[in-house]
Amino acid sequence: MENKYTQTRTHVVICFHFSIFEPLETVERIQTVLQKLL
């Protein structure tokens, strides 16, 4: 039971991490492309 809870918690933390950092990375890429165009 404890192990299953830990795995679920880890999965949630990973998903949470990606939900925050994926958009940030995308924004940085867009800014980089815009700077190259300018």
N, C-alpha and C positions, 0 to 999 in steps of 0.2 A: 504493500500500500504506500509506504513512504517513498519507495523508489519510483513508483508511477507518478506520485505527486511531484517529485523532484524533476522528472522528465517533462511533465506538463509545464511546470514553472519555467524550466529552461527554454522550452519551445516558445512560451509566451514572451519571455525576455528577448529571445532572438527575433521574433516577429516585431516586437515593439522597437527594438534597435533598428531593424531594417525600415520600418515604417517612418522613422524619423530621419535616418541617414540616407536612404535612397533619394528622397526629394531634394535634400541638400546637395547631394552629388550632382543631380540633374541640373539644379540651378547653377552650380559652379561651371558645369560644362557649357550651359547656355551663355553664361557671362564670358567664358573664354572664347567661344565662337563669335560673340558680338564684338569683343575687343579685337579679334583678328579682322573682322569686317571693317571696323573703324580704324 
